[in-house]
C-alpha cells in the first residue's frame, strides 16, 4: 500500500500566506528592518517556545493586560522604573493604538492640538475620530541624513504664542530617519506656557539604555510618550509602551484615571499575552545588557563605515550628525546616502539589489537607504552588508552626474506646506460624503477623501478634506512612476469628493 503524501505539504498549498512566509523564513535572509528581534533569532529558545503555548486569555493566574492587578501590573511598574516614567502601560496594538489612547486622554473630543504637518498617519486618524481643532507648528530644521523636517523650540514657542488656548503639543522624535528634536528645550518652552508635551517616540525605545544616544522623551522632560518596542527592541510586533511622566501625574497635567478610561476604548479587549510578555522580556534584557549591546553595535557601525565604498555617505557613529546641524540623531538608525555625483543606481535600485542578495533593509527613498540594525546584530552581518553594497555599486558602473534633482526639495516643501482645507478630516472619513475615483489629470482642484502618504515613512502629503493642488498631484505621480508605495493612492487614480 502506497504511503500518503505528507499532509502538511498538501495543506500548505491551500494557504498562500502561510506558504509565502514559510518560503521567506526558509531562505535565511539577513534583516536590517523592524521588528528588532531579526525574525525571532534574538529571542532565546525557551522564550520562542513560550510565545506559542502562552497565547492565553485573561485567567486568575495570568492577570489582565487592560486592568492589571498582579503579574502584569508588576511588569509594568518595573518597565516604568527602567524607562524613567511615573506610569507605564503595555500596548499590544502598536504605537498607533498608543497614540490614539494618548491623544484621546490629553486632548479630548473637540480639543485643540498643536502639531507639525510631519506626523504619522495614525495621528490624522485620531484627530478625525475626535474632531480635534488642529493648529500647525512650523518645522524647518533639517539633518543631511534625513528627509523630514523637525520642529524647533522657537517654532513651538511661536505656535503657543499664536494659540494661547492650545495646551497640548505633539512632537515626533526621533523621526523615521533617526533625526531628533531638541526635546529638553521644547519641554521647557511648553511648560513655561502651561502646556503639555506629548512625544511620538515610536522609533526611540532604546534611547534610555545607551550613553551615546539622544535623551529619551521621559529623560528630556516630556509629559508622555509612546514607543514602539518592536521597532528597535526584541519585542513581538506590534508591542508598544505608553509612558506618562511622574511630573505630569503629580502636577495634574495628565491623569492616570483618564488613561484607564481611554485605554479600553482603543486597546482590544483581548490583548496578546505573548506580545505583552515580549515587552516585559525586552525591559529585563535592556536593564541587564542593553548598554553593552548598544555600545557594541556602535562599534560595529564604525567598522562598517570603514569598509564602505567612498561613493557612499554613511551616517556617523556620533549622535551629532555634523557641525552645522544643531539636531541630534540616533546613530543606530543607519542612513546611507549616495554621493551627490551619482545618478544611477538610485537608493531604491540598491534596495532591490540587496533584496535579491537576501539582505532586507527598512526602506529607501531616491537618495537614502534606511537600515534598522538589531541590538544583537552580528559583526558578520555588518561585513556582509558592506561587501554586498560595494559589489552592487561597482557592478552598476558608468555613473552619470545626478544633475539638479529637486525631488528632495519638493518633498520637503509639500510635507510642510498646508493645502487648502475644505472639510475637517472627520467629516470626510465618517460623514456621508460621496466619493469618486478620477485620474491625475482630473484630480487637480478636487478635494481628497483619502489620506495620501508614501509608506514608509507614513507622513501624509494630503489629509482627507484637503485640496489636491497641481504640485502635489504631479509629485505623487512621479513617486508612483518610481514604484513608491503610497497609502491612499494607486495606479487607478485619486479618490475625491463627487
C-alpha positions as semicolon CSV with decimal commas, in nm:
position;residue;x (nm);y (nm);z (nm)
1;X;0,000;0,000;0,000
2;X;0,140;0,343;-0,104
3;X;0,228;0,585;0,177
4;X;0,011;0,902;0,156
5;X;0,177;1,236;0,093
6;X;0,286;1,442;0,389
7;X;-0,042;1,612;0,485
8;X;0,137;1,931;0,593
9;X;0,277;1,981;0,240
10;X;-0,068;1,932;0,089
11;X;-0,222;2,169;0,342
12;X;0,036;2,442;0,282
13;X;-0,066;2,453;-0,085
14;X;-0,409;2,573;0,030
15;X;-0,262;2,853;0,247
16;X;-0,094;3,118;0,030
17;X;0,011;3,347;0,315
18;X;0,148;3,063;0,526
19;X;0,330;2,929;0,224
20;X;0,480;3,267;0,143
21;X;0,606;3,323;0,497
22;X;0,745;2,970;0,515
23;X;0,937;3,026;0,193
24;X;1,082;3,357;0,313
25;X;1,186;3,219;0,651
26;X;1,346;2,921;0,482
27;X;1,577;3,149;0,282
28;X;1,774;3,259;0,590
29;X;1,771;3,626;0,489
30;X;1,959;3,900;0,674
31;X;1,734;4,153;0,845
32;X;1,801;4,528;0,874
33;X;1,443;4,625;0,943
34;X;1,170;4,606;1,204
35;X;1,092;4,413;1,416
36;X;1,409;4,433;1,620
37;X;1,433;4,063;1,701
38;X;1,559;3,963;1,349
39;X;1,299;3,702;1,274
40;X;1,299;3,568;1,630
41;X;1,671;3,489;1,628
42;X;1,732;3,739;1,910
43;X;1,495;3,552;2,142
44;X;1,628;3,260;2,348
45;X;1,483;2,922;2,253
46;X;1,281;2,887;2,573
47;X;1,108;3,221;2,508
48;X;1,025;3,144;2,143
49;X;0,860;2,822;2,255
50;X;0,674;3,002;2,533
51;X;0,517;3,253;2,292
52;X;0,305;2,983;2,128
53;X;0,199;2,797;2,439
54;X;0,136;3,119;2,634
55;X;-0,117;3,261;2,388
56;X;-0,381;3,263;2,660
57;X;-0,679;3,466;2,772
58;X;-0,736;3,656;3,096
59;X;-0,721;3,399;3,377
60;X;-0,675;3,430;3,752
61;X;-0,315;3,315;3,704
62;X;-0,235;3,541;3,405
63;X;-0,374;3,879;3,517
64;X;-0,541;4,125;3,276
65;X;-0,330;4,348;3,049
66;X;-0,601;4,617;3,036
67;X;-0,681;4,608;3,410
68;X;-0,359;4,481;3,564
69;X;-0,351;4,395;3,932
70;X;-0,098;4,111;3,958
71;X;0,196;3,996;3,747
72;X;0,110;4,227;3,458
73;X;0,095;4,529;3,690
74;X;0,429;4,433;3,844
75;X;0,583;4,404;3,496
76;X;0,450;4,749;3,402
77;X;0,585;4,903;3,725
78;X;0,927;4,756;3,651
79;X;0,908;4,899;3,298
80;X;0,822;5,242;3,441
81;X;1,131;5,227;3,661
82;X;1,355;5,118;3,374
83;X;1,231;5,377;3,124
84;X;1,206;5,661;3,379
85;X;0,831;5,716;3,376
86;X;0,576;5,759;3,651
87;X;0,329;5,519;3,490
88;X;0,371;5,270;3,205
89;X;0,115;5,060;3,022
90;X;0,176;4,780;2,773
91;X;0,005;4,833;2,437
92;X;-0,037;4,529;2,215
93;X;-0,171;4,719;1,914
94;X;0,142;4,918;1,838
95;X;0,220;5,287;1,865
96;X;-0,086;5,356;1,652
97;X;-0,309;5,238;1,937
98;X;-0,084;5,407;2,192
99;X;-0,108;5,742;2,015
100;X;-0,485;5,709;1,988
101;X;-0,510;5,649;2,363
102;X;-0,266;5,926;2,448
103;X;-0,426;6,192;2,229
104;X;-0,778;6,095;2,333
105;X;-0,691;6,133;2,702
106;X;-0,480;6,450;2,669
107;X;-0,671;6,644;2,402
108;X;-1,023;6,503;2,421
109;X;-1,313;6,535;2,181
110;X;-1,305;6,870;2,001
111;X;-0,991;6,977;2,187
112;X;-0,708;7,178;2,036
113;X;-0,381;7,013;1,934
114;X;-0,064;7,190;1,821
115;X;0,145;6,977;1,586
116;X;0,365;6,991;1,276
117;X;0,244;6,856;0,944
118;X;0,512;6,585;0,950
119;X;0,333;6,339;1,177
120;X;0,247;5,973;1,131
121;X;-0,079;5,889;0,958
122;X;-0,219;5,743;1,283
123;X;-0,233;6,098;1,422
124;X;-0,454;6,205;1,132
125;X;-0,698;5,926;1,207
126;X;-0,736;6,001;1,579
127;X;-0,770;6,372;1,500
128;X;-1,054;6,281;1,265
129;X;-1,219;6,046;1,516
130;X;-1,201;6,304;1,797
131;X;-1,291;6,611;1,583
132;X;-0,976;6,785;1,708
133;X;-0,904;7,150;1,639
134;X;-0,563;7,135;1,469
135;X;-0,312;7,421;1,475
136;X;0,019;7,392;1,292
137;X;0,373;7,421;1,422
138;X;0,629;7,519;1,160
139;X;0,901;7,259;1,100
140;X;1,208;7,391;0,923
141;X;1,513;7,222;1,079
142;X;1,685;6,951;0,876
143;X;1,958;6,693;0,908
144;X;2,161;6,600;0,599
145;X;2,075;6,236;0,670
146;X;1,701;6,291;0,689
147;X;1,422;6,387;0,455
148;X;1,169;6,504;0,713
149;X;1,188;6,845;0,884
150;X;1,190;6,887;1,262
151;X;1,030;7,148;1,484
152;X;1,249;7,377;1,693
153;X;1,197;7,535;2,036
154;X;1,143;7,867;1,857
155;X;0,871;7,730;1,628
156;X;0,695;7,561;1,921
157;X;0,705;7,887;2,118
158;X;0,564;8,077;1,820
159;X;0,277;7,831;1,787
160;X;0,195;7,852;2,157
161;X;0,209;8,231;2,141
162;X;-0,031;8,235;1,845
163;X;-0,265;7,986;2,013
164;X;-0,295;8,079;2,381
165;X;-0,580;7,830;2,420
166;X;-0,368;7,549;2,278
167;X;-0,239;7,348;2,570
168;X;-0,128;7,021;2,407
169;X;0,177;6,992;2,180
170;X;0,269;6,678;1,985
171;X;0,621;6,623;1,852
172;X;0,767;6,326;1,662
173;X;1,119;6,246;1,784
174;X;1,307;6,061;1,650
175;X;1,161;6,050;1,303
176;X;1,194;5,758;1,061
177;X;1,543;5,875;0,962
178;X;1,660;5,900;1,324
179;X;1,653;6,280;1,343
180;X;1,561;6,413;1,686
181;X;1,402;6,736;1,803
182;X;1,557;6,937;2,087
183;X;1,318;6,783;2,338
184;X;1,475;6,919;2,661
185;X;1,440;7,279;2,543
186;X;1,099;7,218;2,383
187;X;0,973;7,068;2,712
188;X;1,087;7,380;2,897
189;X;0,909;7,604;2,645
190;X;0,584;7,407;2,657
191;X;0,576;7,405;3,036
192;X;0,652;7,778;3,051
193;X;0,331;7,829;2,856
194;X;0,144;7,590;3,087
195;X;0,111;7,327;2,818
196;X;0,152;6,951;2,788
197;X;0,421;6,791;2,571
198;X;0,342;6,457;2,407
199;X;0,605;6,273;2,203
200;X;0,564;6,013;1,933
201;X;0,884;5,827;2,021
202;X;0,794;5,516;1,825
203;X;1,149;5,473;1,698
204;X;1,333;5,558;2,021
205;X;1,251;5,283;2,272
206;X;1,623;5,208;2,315
207;X;1,732;5,564;2,400
208;X;1,710;5,524;2,778
209;X;1,972;5,249;2,779
210;X;2,271;5,395;2,591
211;X;2,511;5,675;2,691
212;X;2,591;5,765;2,328
213;X;2,227;5,814;2,226
214;X;1,998;6,118;2,238
215;X;1,798;6,165;2,559
216;X;1,472;5,975;2,577
217;X;1,146;6,170;2,589
218;X;1,099;6,085;2,958
219;X;1,454;6,196;3,039
220;X;1,406;6,515;2,836
221;X;1,103;6,628;3,038
222;X;0,813;6,528;2,812
223;X;0,483;6,464;2,986
224;X;0,406;6,144;2,799
225;X;0,531;5,939;2,507
226;X;0,459;5,627;2,308
227;X;0,735;5,388;2,198
228;X;0,714;5,102;1,950
229;X;0,910;4,834;2,131
230;X;0,913;4,618;1,819
231;X;1,083;4,886;1,608
232;X;1,425;4,852;1,771
233;X;1,398;4,602;2,058
234;X;1,348;4,225;2,086
235;X;0,970;4,267;2,104
236;X;0,697;4,094;1,905
237;X;0,504;4,308;1,658
238;X;0,315;4,526;1,749
239;X;0,424;4,569;2,111
240;X;0,447;4,926;2,242
241;X;0,499;5,116;2,565
242;X;0,289;5,412;2,676
243;X;0,471;5,622;2,937
244;X;0,343;5,913;3,149
245;X;0,597;6,110;3,348
246;X;0,583;6,133;3,726
247;X;0,583;6,513;3,697
248;X;0,278;6,513;3,468
249;X;0,089;6,297;3,719
250;X;0,185;6,493;4,030
251;X;0,110;6,833;3,873
252;X;-0,218;6,715;3,725
253;X;-0,116;6,791;3,368
254;X;-0,221;6,432;3,288
255;X;-0,446;6,195;3,477
256;X;-0,396;5,824;3,544
257;X;-0,773;5,788;3,580
258;X;-0,824;5,940;3,235
259;X;-0,571;5,696;3,091
260;X;-0,752;5,399;3,244
261;X;-1,077;5,535;3,099
262;X;-0,941;5,565;2,745
263;X;-0,727;5,251;2,732
264;X;-1,014;5,001;2,684
265;X;-1,176;5,232;2,427
266;X;-0,888;5,178;2,184
267;X;-0,699;4,870;2,302
268;X;-0,853;4,537;2,207
269;X;-1,038;4,359;2,486
270;X;-0,821;4,056;2,400
271;X;-0,466;4,193;2,424
272;X;-0,196;3,947;2,329
273;X;-0,013;3,794;2,624
274;X;0,286;3,688;2,411
275;X;0,325;4,046;2,283
276;X;0,294;4,187;2,635
277;X;0,538;3,927;2,766
278;X;0,791;4,026;2,500
279;X;0,768;4,386;2,625
280;X;0,848;4,256;2,973
281;X;1,137;4,049;2,835
282;X;1,285;4,344;2,642
283;X;1,286;4,562;2,953
284;X;1,464;4,296;3,158
285;X;1,713;4,230;2,876
286;X;1,785;4,602;2,835
287;X;1,845;4,652;3,205
288;X;2,090;4,364;3,210
289;X;2,282;4,408;2,885
290;X;2,133;4,697;2,686
291;X;2,418;4,941;2,745
292;X;2,677;4,685;2,635
293;X;2,471;4,578;2,331
294;X;2,425;4,937;2,216
295;X;2,796;5,017;2,253
296;X;2,886;4,703;2,058
297;X;2,654;4,796;1,770
298;X;2,804;5,144;1,758
299;X;3,149;4,986;1,729
300;X;3,019;4,761;1,450
301;X;2,888;5,074;1,278
302;X;3,230;5,237;1,293
303;X;3,390;4,928;1,136
304;X;3,113;4,915;0,873
305;X;3,178;5,277;0,774
306;X;3,548;5,200;0,726
307;X;3,464;4,913;0,487
308;X;3,207;5,101;0,282
309;X;3,298;5,249;-0,057
310;X;3,375;5,620;-0,053
311;X;3,099;5,663;-0,310
312;X;2,856;5,615;-0,019
313;X;2,797;5,867;0,258
314;X;2,703;5,687;0,579
315;X;2,554;5,846;0,890
316;X;2,813;5,882;1,168
317;X;2,865;5,686;1,487
318;X;2,814;6,007;1,682
319;X;2,464;6,135;1,763
320;X;2,580;6,476;1,631
321;X;2,547;6,449;1,251
322;X;2,769;6,742;1,154
323;X;2,897;7,074;1,295
324;X;2,638;7,275;1,102
325;X;2,334;7,094;1,245
326;X;2,200;7,158;1,594
327;X;1,982;6,849;1,568
328;X;2,081;6,525;1,732
329;X;2,020;6,193;1,561
330;X;2,007;5,827;1,656
331;X;2,335;5,675;1,531
332;X;2,169;5,332;1,530
333;X;1,930;5,450;1,260
334;X;2,180;5,387;0,983
335;X;2,125;5,610;0,680
336;X;2,336;5,552;0,370
337;X;2,328;5,821;0,105
338;X;2,459;5,816;-0,248
339;X;2,730;6,062;-0,336
340;X;2,581;6,373;-0,498
341;X;2,766;6,296;-0,820
342;X;2,600;5,958;-0,865
343;X;2,280;5,939;-1,066
344;X;2,249;5,562;-1,105
345;X;2,176;5,345;-0,929
346;X;1,930;5,522;-0,702
347;X;1,897;5,416;-0,340
348;X;1,572;5,243;-0,435
349;X;1,763;5,047;-0,703
350;X;2,014;4,934;-0,442
351;X;1,732;4,828;-0,209
352;X;1,611;4,590;-0,479
353;X;1,965;4,470;-0,543
354;X;2,014;4,397;-0,173
355;X;1,683;4,212;-0,157
356;X;1,791;3,991;-0,447
357;X;2,103;3,903;-0,244
358;X;1,897;3,807;0,062
359;X;1,960;4,133;0,251
360;X;1,643;4,318;0,355
361;X;1,655;4,681;0,470
362;X;1,379;4,900;0,612
363;X;1,320;5,127;0,312
364;X;1,477;5,370;0,067
365;X;1,382;5,698;-0,091
366;X;1,565;5,812;-0,404
367;X;1,891;5,909;-0,233
368;X;1,889;5,735;0,106
369;X;1,873;5,381;0,235
370;X;1,743;5,348;0,590
371;X;1,851;5,049;0,798
372;X;1,749;4,943;1,148
373;X;2,008;4,708;1,297
374;X;1,910;4,471;1,574
375;X;2,079;4,545;1,906
376;X;2,219;4,192;1,866
377;X;2,329;4,225;1,502
378;X;2,637;4,013;1,437
379;X;2,968;4,157;1,314
380;X;2,950;3,916;1,021
381;X;2,618;4,069;0,910
382;X;2,769;4,418;0,913
383;X;3,062;4,298;0,699
384;X;2,825;4,118;0,462
385;X;2,623;4,437;0,420
386;X;2,929;4,647;0,335
387;X;3,062;4,389;0,089
388;X;2,724;4,349;-0,082
389;X;2,672;4,724;-0,119
390;X;3,021;4,773;-0,260
391;X;2,972;4,494;-0,514
392;X;2,634;4,628;-0,622
393;X;2,775;4,976;-0,675
394;X;3,075;4,859;-0,875
395;X;2,858;4,621;-1,080
396;X;2,637;4,907;-1,199
397;X;2,930;5,117;-1,322
398;X;2,911;5,412;-1,561
399;X;2,799;5,667;-1,303
400;X;2,647;5,978;-1,452
401;X;2,610;6,320;-1,287
402;X;2,294;6,347;-1,081
403;X;2,215;6,690;-1,216
404;X;1,960;6,913;-1,046
405;X;1,734;6,656;-0,881
406;X;1,470;6,856;-0,694
407;X;1,275;6,559;-0,557
408;X;1,401;6,612;-0,201
409;X;1,329;6,985;-0,205
410;X;0,982;6,928;-0,346
411;X;0,901;6,652;-0,096
412;X;1,007;6,868;0,196
413;X;0,810;7,164;0,069
414;X;0,493;6,960;0,023
415;X;0,523;6,798;0,366
416;X;0,537;7,133;0,542
417;X;0,306;7,345;0,325
418;X;-0,058;7,335;0,431
419;X;-0,304;7,290;0,143
420;X;-0,647;7,447;0,133
421;X;-0,874;7,254;0,368
422;X;-1,236;7,238;0,260
423;X;-1,355;6,998;0,529
424;X;-1,233;6,858;0,859
425;X;-1,088;6,509;0,801
426;X;-1,351;6,364;1,035
427;X;-1,637;6,490;0,820
428;X;-1,482;6,333;0,512
429;X;-1,392;5,998;0,668
430;X;-1,703;5,947;0,878
431;X;-1,968;6,166;0,717
432;X;-2,197;6,083;0,427
433;X;-1,974;6,243;0,162
434;X;-1,994;6,081;-0,181
435;X;-1,663;5,997;-0,348
436;X;-1,544;5,907;-0,692
437;X;-1,207;5,797;-0,834
438;X;-1,051;6,015;-1,103
439;X;-0,728;6,002;-1,299
440;X;-0,449;6,251;-1,218
441;X;-0,543;6,496;-1,493
442;X;-0,888;6,537;-1,339
443;X;-0,773;6,543;-0,975
444;X;-0,627;6,894;-0,960
445;X;-0,851;7,126;-0,762
446;X;-1,063;6,840;-0,623
447;X;-1,099;6,751;-0,254
448;X;-0,928;6,430;-0,145
449;X;-1,132;6,178;0,051
450;X;-0,827;5,972;0,144
451;X;-0,514;6,024;0,345
452;X;-0,228;6,001;0,095
453;X;0,109;5,906;0,240
454;X;0,417;5,739;0,093
455;X;0,481;5,439;0,319
456;X;0,733;5,426;0,471
457;X;0,763;5,680;0,627
458;X;0,383;5,720;0,655
459;X;0,386;6,100;0,673
460;X;0,086;6,233;0,477
461;X;0,123;6,469;0,184
462;X;-0,256;6,510;0,174
463;X;-0,508;6,480;0,457
464;X;-0,873;6,389;0,393
465;X;-1,067;6,705;0,315
466;X;-0,774;6,891;0,160
467;X;-0,746;7,022;-0,194
468;X;-0,526;6,837;-0,440
469;X;-0,319;7,114;-0,596
470;X;-0,119;7,058;-0,914
471;X;0,220;7,041;-0,743
472;X;0,106;6,760;-0,514
473;X;-0,065;6,565;-0,790
474;X;0,239;6,592;-1,017
475;X;0,474;6,490;-0,735
476;X;0,265;6,190;-0,633
477;X;0,250;6,076;-0,994
478;X;0,630;6,095;-1,010
479;X;0,656;5,886;-0,694
480;X;0,426;5,624;-0,844
481;X;0,635;5,623;-1,161
482;X;0,933;5,543;-0,935
483;X;0,740;5,249;-0,786
484;X;0,688;5,413;-0,447
485;X;0,430;5,252;-0,219
486;X;0,164;5,514;-0,139
487;X;-0,121;5,462;0,105
488;X;-0,448;5,601;-0,027
489;X;-0,338;5,610;-0,389
490;X;-0,281;5,359;-0,668
491;X;-0,245;5,347;-1,043
492;X;-0,623;5,375;-1,077
493;X;-0,617;5,736;-0,960
494;X;-0,725;5,967;-0,678
495;X;-1,037;5,937;-0,462
496;X;-1,209;6,276;-0,444
497;X;-1,542;6,423;-0,339
498;X;-1,804;6,365;-0,604
